[in-house]
Amino acid sequence: EEVGREYMMVLDDYYSNASPPSNILTRKLEAYGYAHLILARNCFRSGKFRRGWQLYKEACRLYPPLNDLKVKAKIVRNVVSKPIRVALSVVPSLRRR
């Protein structure tokens, strides 16, 4: 979660100190929503499912389009695919032994 917090600090810094153009300012909640989505995904990957769900709900509150089924499917795919790729990469090395 520490890396994700850095994303938040960058956003906080950008939106508090700069005078972003109005088209960027209107996307502030979207940016924070996606930052929370990344934090949620990272928590899911590390097995912190309750915390990941909290962060995902916050992401959806900030930017409601993140509540879409396609986004949920993408999170599941990202969370599940990494351990599968790691496991499959070990299989060929076991056959060589």
C-alpha positions in Angstrom: 0.0 0.0 0.0 3.0 2.3 0.5 3.6 2.6 -3.3 0.0 3.5 -3.8 0.2 6.1 -1.1 2.9 7.7 -3.2 0.4 8.0 -6.1 -1.9 9.8 -3.7 0.8 12.2 -2.5 1.6 13.1 -6.2 -2.1 13.8 -6.8 -2.4 15.8 -3.6 0.6 17.8 -4.4 -0.5 18.4 -8.0 -4.0 19.5 -7.2 -3.0 21.6 -4.1 0.0 23.5 -5.5 -0.7 23.8 -9.2 -3.3 25.7 -11.0 -4.2 22.9 -13.4 -6.2 23.7 -16.5 -10.0 23.4 -16.1 -10.2 20.2 -18.2 -7.7 18.5 -15.8 -9.4 19.9 -12.7 -12.7 18.4 -13.8 -11.0 14.9 -13.9 -9.7 15.2 -10.3 -12.1 12.6 -8.9 -11.4 10.3 -11.8 -7.7 10.5 -11.0 -8.2 9.8 -7.3 -10.6 7.0 -8.2 -8.0 5.2 -10.4 -5.4 5.7 -7.7 -7.7 4.0 -5.2 -8.3 1.3 -7.8 -4.6 0.6 -8.0 -4.3 0.5 -4.2 -7.2 -2.0 -4.1 -5.7 -4.2 -6.8 -2.4 -4.3 -4.9 -4.2 -5.2 -1.7 -6.1 -8.0 -3.5 -2.8 -9.3 -4.9 -1.2 -9.4 -1.4 -4.2 -11.2 0.1 -5.6 -8.2 2.0 -9.1 -8.8 0.6 -11.0 -6.8 3.2 -8.8 -3.7 2.7 -8.9 -4.2 -1.0 -12.7 -4.2 -1.0 -12.7 -1.0 1.1 -10.4 0.7 -1.3 -12.4 -0.5 -4.3 -15.6 0.9 -2.8 -13.9 4.2 -2.3 -12.6 4.2 -5.9 -16.2 3.7 -7.1 -17.5 6.4 -4.8 -15.0 8.8 -6.2 -15.5 7.8 -9.8 -18.7 5.7 -10.3 -17.7 4.3 -13.8 -15.2 2.1 -11.9 -18.2 0.1 -10.6 -18.6 -1.4 -14.1 -18.5 -5.2 -14.6 -15.6 -4.8 -17.1 -13.5 -3.1 -14.4 -14.3 -5.8 -11.9 -13.4 -8.5 -14.4 -10.1 -6.7 -15.1 -9.2 -6.6 -11.4 -10.0 -10.3 -11.1 -7.9 -11.1 -14.2 -5.0 -9.0 -12.9 -5.1 -10.5 -9.4 -5.4 -14.2 -10.6 -3.1 -14.0 -13.6 0.0 -13.0 -11.7 0.2 -16.1 -9.5 -0.7 -18.3 -12.5 2.1 -16.8 -14.6 4.5 -17.4 -11.8 3.4 -21.0 -11.3 3.7 -21.7 -15.0 7.1 -20.2 -15.2 8.3 -22.7 -12.5 6.8 -25.8 -14.3 9.4 -25.9 -17.2 12.3 -25.5 -14.7 10.9 -28.5 -12.7 10.9 -30.7 -15.8 14.6 -30.0 -16.4 15.6 -31.4 -13.1 
